[in-house]
Amino acid sequence: MEMTRRELLYWGGSAMLVSAFPLQVLSSFKRPLSKKLCLYNTHTGEFAKEEYWCKGIYCPNALKKINHLLRDHRSNEIKSISPALLNLLHTLQTMLGYTKPFEVISGYRSLKTNEKLRKMGRKGVAKQSYHTRGMAIDVDFRGLSLARAHKAACFLSQSGGVGYYPSSHFIHLDVRGFPQRWTGV
């Protein structure tokens, strides 16, 4: 029996996944009854541990607290953060067995802040940044190999951007709707 290209890609990807991550982590992937995130904003010192999804329903109060924590700390402007981005973070933390808070370097950025950072010459600040849409986050994984976190993020984020900034020690994640990968400083 001949394999189709799709089947070959599926089984090849499965083999890569099994070799990259311990079986106990992969076997723990069940549909959760709740989803929680633990976030620490490195600029404001704020911390949140929120159950943002419970029994198939997003929790408005928890989302409100997460939106506040991920606000533009320069202008204090708040924007709704994409639930797809929160789900990606949750899946990543589950896959990696990561129990510490995600250290947030950048969440939402207002258009004004984004343009100011671009004019200051900040590398990696895109003119049409997904941060300005509440669809991107830059996070650090204290106590975990950034290379391992990057590898997992690339595997999980099949329809989003993953930027790897090893010298600055963070990973950019976004839910743009198509895959894109890059390495920065």
N, C-alpha and C positions, 0 to 999 in steps of 0.2 A: 504494500500500500504506500502510495506516494504522499508526502506531507505538502500541504499548501504553504505558501509563503507566510500567511498569517499564523498558522500553527507552528511553523518553525520559529518565528519571532516570539510567539508566546512561550514556547518551551525553552528557548534560549534565554529569554528574560527571566523566566522562573529559575533556571539554573544559576544565573548570575545573582539573583536575589538570595537564593539559598546559600550560595558561597559567601555572600557579603554580610549576611546577618544571621545570628544564632537562631536555631530552630525554635527555641523557647519564645523568642520575641515574635517570630512569624506566627506561631501557633496561638499567640495571645490576641491576634486580630479577629475579634468578634464584634458584632455591632453593639456599641456601648449603649447603656441606658441613660448615661449622662456624659457630658463633656465638660471638663474643667481646664482652665488655664491659670498658670501662675506667672505673673508679669512684674518686672521691676523696671521703672523708668529711670535710667541712669542720669538724666538731666534734672529731674524734679525730686528724686528720692522716694517717689510714691511706689507703693506695692499693692497689688491686687491679686487675690486668689478667688476666682469666680467660676461657678457652675453656670455656664452660659447657654447650655442646651440640656434639656431634661425630658426624657420620654417622647422624643420627636418634636419638641417645641422649643424655640429659642426663648430665653428668659429676658424680657425687656429691661428689668432693673440691672441685671448683670451686664448686658450689652451697653447700657448707659454708663456704667462704671468703667468698663473697658474702653469705650469711646473717650471718656474723660482722661483716663491714664495715657492713652495714645494720642492725645491732642497735640497741636503745634505748641510746644512749650515757649516759643518765642513770642507768639501773638495771643496765646491762650484760646485760639479758635478750635472748636470741636467739630468733627465730621464723623458720620457713621462709618464704621469700619466694616468692610465686606465680611459677611459670615463665612464665605468660602475661604478667606485668608485665615480666619480663626480656626476653621476646620483643618486646614493644612497644618497649622502650628500644632493642633491637638494630635493629629495623626503622626506628625514628626516626633513629638514627645513620646507618644506611645511606642512607635517603632524603635526608637533609640533607648527606651527605658529611662528617659531623662526626667529626673524628679526635682531638679532645682528650678528656680524661676528663670524664664527667658529674660535676659538683660536687654532691654529695648534701647537701641541707639537712636532710632528714628521710626516714628509711626506716621501719623498724618502730618503733612506740611501744607500750609496755605500757599496759594499761588504767589503771593507777595514774598513770603519767606523763601520759597523755592527759587524765585528770580534773584533775590538778594544773595543767596548762596552761590548761584551760578555766576553772578557778577563778581563775587569775591574770588572766583577761580577754583571753587571746590570741585575736585575731581569726582566724577561719578554722578553728578547732579544733572539729570536729564531735563531738557526743556519741557517735555511732556511727561513728567514723572508720574508714576502710578501712586506715589505717596500723596500727591495732590488730590487723588480720587478716593483715598481711603482703601486702596487695594494693594498696599505694599508695606513692608516692615523690614527694618534692619535689626538683627538680633545677634547676641553673643551667647555662647554656650559655655559658661564657666565650668571647669572641671571635666570637660569633654573635648576630645580631639575635634578641632574645627574641620579637619579633612574628612573625618568620619561623618560629621553632621552634614557637610556639603554633599558627600556621596549619597546619603540618604535623601536629602532634599532634592537632588537631581533625579533620583529614582521616583520619588513621590509626585513631584510637580511636573506632570506630563502636559499641563496646559498653562504654564506660567513661567515667570522669569526667576532664575537663580543666579545671583551674583556672589562670587567668592572673593573676599577681601582678607587674605591671610595676614598681611602685615598690620592691618587695622583691627584684626580679630573679630570679624563679624560676617554674617551671611545676609544677603538681601533676598527676600522672598516676595513674589507678587503673583497675583491671579489675573494676568492680562488676557488669558484666553488662548494663547499659543505659546509653545515652548521657546525659550531663549536662555542661553547660558553665556557667562562672561566671567573674567577674572580681573579684579582691580587691584589697587594697592592698599 
